[in-house]
Amino acid sequence: MKTKMSLLILLSSSFSLFSQQNIFISPFGLPDQRGVVITDVREGSLADLSGFRRNDVIRAVNGNEISSIEEIYAFSEENWWLGGMMLKIYRNQKEEEKRIAIK
């Protein structure tokens, strides 16, 4: 079984995140300040291969609304055995769903 540290390393090697509670919501087209901004996507990473981009805002994981980086890590731990997670994101002021592999 994978440890929390290995999950953190896996997610950290894919993209950089920023909890967006104190940034303006209008550039992202969000209805509120909930979500986590992807600030960087490493080329060739699982996030890159899954189609995630810089400035995507993660709003939900497997249907559960999130507002912090810690919540993303907690859901990845809970869903490790599934091999992936569905993330609801905002991109260019539109909502999309994308799957990211976590194994």
Sine and cosine of phi, psi and omega as CSV:
sin_phi,cos_phi,sin_psi,cos_psi,sin_omega,cos_omega
0.00,0.00,0.63,-0.78,-0.04,-1.00
-0.98,0.20,0.52,-0.85,0.02,-1.00
-1.00,-0.06,0.23,-0.97,0.04,-1.00
-0.86,0.52,-0.64,0.77,-0.02,-1.00
-0.88,0.48,-0.66,0.75,0.00,-1.00
-0.92,0.38,-0.54,0.84,0.07,-1.00
-0.92,0.39,-0.67,0.74,0.02,-1.00
-0.89,0.47,-0.67,0.74,0.01,-1.00
-0.91,0.42,-0.69,0.73,0.00,-1.00
-0.87,0.49,-0.77,0.64,0.00,-1.00
-0.92,0.39,-0.64,0.77,0.00,-1.00
-0.91,0.41,-0.50,0.87,0.00,-1.00
-0.98,0.22,-0.21,0.98,0.00,-1.00
-1.00,-0.06,-0.74,0.67,-0.02,-1.00
-0.44,-0.90,0.35,-0.93,0.09,-1.00
-0.99,-0.15,0.64,-0.77,-0.07,-1.00
-0.86,-0.52,0.43,-0.90,0.05,-1.00
-0.64,-0.77,0.85,-0.53,0.05,-1.00
-0.94,0.35,0.85,-0.53,-0.24,-0.97
-0.99,-0.12,0.49,0.87,-0.08,-1.00
-0.90,0.44,-0.42,0.91,-0.08,-1.00
-0.91,-0.40,0.36,0.93,0.03,-1.00
-0.93,-0.37,0.26,-0.97,-0.01,-1.00
-0.93,0.36,0.66,-0.75,-0.03,-1.00
-1.00,0.00,-0.38,0.92,-0.09,-1.00
-0.89,0.47,-0.63,0.77,0.02,-1.00
-0.88,0.47,-0.43,0.90,-0.02,-1.00
-1.00,-0.06,-0.18,0.98,0.00,-1.00
0.95,0.32,0.49,0.87,-0.06,-1.00
-1.00,0.01,0.53,-0.85,0.05,-1.00
-0.97,0.23,-0.29,0.96,0.00,-1.00
-0.41,-0.91,-0.12,-0.99,-0.08,-1.00
-1.00,-0.08,0.19,0.98,-0.01,-1.00
-0.97,0.23,0.68,-0.74,0.07,-1.00
0.71,-0.71,0.13,-0.99,0.00,-1.00
-0.76,-0.65,0.78,-0.63,-0.05,-1.00
-1.00,0.03,0.73,-0.69,0.15,-0.99
-0.99,0.14,0.91,-0.42,-0.06,-1.00
-1.00,-0.07,-0.29,0.96,0.01,-1.00
-0.35,-0.94,0.64,-0.77,0.11,-0.99
-0.85,-0.53,0.87,-0.49,-0.03,-1.00
-0.97,0.24,0.75,-0.66,-0.01,-1.00
-0.85,0.52,0.74,-0.67,0.02,-1.00
0.99,0.13,-0.04,1.00,0.00,-1.00
-0.97,0.23,0.17,-0.99,0.05,-1.00
-0.86,0.50,-0.61,0.79,0.02,-1.00
-0.91,0.42,-0.69,0.73,0.03,-1.00
-0.88,0.47,-0.74,0.67,-0.01,-1.00
-0.91,0.41,-0.42,0.91,0.03,-1.00
-1.00,0.06,-0.09,1.00,0.08,-1.00
1.00,-0.07,0.23,0.97,0.04,-1.00
-0.98,0.20,0.50,-0.86,-0.04,-1.00
-0.75,-0.66,0.33,-0.94,0.10,-0.99
-0.85,0.53,0.66,-0.75,0.01,-1.00
0.97,0.24,0.09,1.00,0.22,-0.97
-0.91,0.42,0.59,-0.81,0.03,-1.00
-0.92,-0.39,0.90,-0.43,0.03,-1.00
-0.98,0.19,0.85,-0.53,-0.06,-1.00
-0.93,-0.36,-0.41,0.91,-0.03,-1.00
-0.44,-0.90,0.49,-0.87,0.06,-1.00
-0.83,-0.56,0.86,-0.52,-0.03,-1.00
0.75,0.66,0.66,0.75,0.05,-1.00
1.00,0.09,-0.05,1.00,0.00,-1.00
-0.98,-0.18,0.85,-0.53,0.01,-1.00
-0.89,0.46,0.62,-0.79,0.00,-1.00
-0.77,-0.64,0.39,-0.92,0.05,-1.00
-0.63,-0.77,0.14,0.99,0.00,-1.00
-0.52,-0.86,0.36,-0.93,0.05,-1.00
-0.89,0.46,-0.63,0.77,-0.01,-1.00
-0.86,0.51,-0.59,0.81,0.02,-1.00
-0.92,0.39,-0.59,0.80,0.06,-1.00
-0.89,0.46,-0.72,0.70,0.02,-1.00
-0.89,0.45,-0.64,0.77,0.01,-1.00
-0.89,0.45,-0.69,0.72,0.03,-1.00
-0.92,0.39,-0.57,0.82,0.02,-1.00
-0.92,0.39,-0.59,0.81,0.07,-1.00
-0.90,0.44,-0.72,0.69,-0.03,-1.00
-0.91,0.42,-0.50,0.87,-0.11,-0.99
-0.95,-0.32,0.23,0.97,-0.02,-1.00
-0.80,0.60,-0.69,0.72,-0.08,-1.00
-0.90,0.43,-0.37,0.93,0.02,-1.00
-0.98,0.20,-0.33,0.94,0.02,-1.00
1.00,0.09,-0.05,1.00,0.01,-1.00
-0.10,-1.00,0.14,-0.99,0.01,-1.00
-0.66,-0.75,0.51,-0.86,0.14,-0.99
-1.00,-0.08,0.81,-0.59,0.01,-1.00
-0.92,-0.40,0.75,-0.66,0.13,-0.99
-1.00,-0.02,0.84,-0.55,-0.04,-1.00
-0.81,-0.58,0.34,-0.94,0.20,-0.98
-0.94,-0.33,0.76,-0.65,0.06,-1.00
-0.62,-0.78,0.78,-0.63,-0.01,-1.00
0.78,0.62,0.68,0.74,0.06,-1.00
0.90,0.44,0.42,0.91,0.06,-1.00
-0.75,-0.66,0.55,-0.84,0.02,-1.00
-1.00,0.05,0.68,-0.73,0.06,-1.00
-0.66,-0.75,0.34,-0.94,0.15,-0.99
-0.88,-0.48,0.70,-0.71,0.01,-1.00
-0.68,-0.73,0.54,-0.84,0.05,-1.00
-0.98,-0.19,0.67,-0.74,0.09,-1.00
-0.84,-0.54,0.74,-0.68,0.07,-1.00
-0.96,0.26,0.64,-0.77,0.03,-1.00
-0.84,-0.54,0.26,0.97,0.06,-1.00
-0.84,-0.53,0.00,0.00,0.00,0.00
